[in-house]
Amino acid sequence: MKNSFRNLSFPELKAKRDDIVRKYMDFRFQMVVGHVDNPLQKRELRRQIARINNLIREHEIQAQKEKAQSAPAGADSQNASTAK
């Protein structure tokens, strides 16, 4: 389960996170009402959300690195000197 999210694309990860967050909220409501078979499932859902958030952040960092590498090197120094 831990590595099952690794092969998902960025939009799939966001959709999966939204789905799991929805399940987590439903589960919290069920716990309040008292109709829960496995209370440890709440912990597992929180951990899955955290794993997916980490993978989403990794994708964002990778995209930033690719963007920085594709930008011309002189453009950054020109922008810094004109900002002063």
Secondary structure as UniProt FT lines:
FT   TURN            2..7
FT   HELIX           10..33
FT   TURN            39..40
FT   HELIX           41..70
FT   HELIX           73..82
//
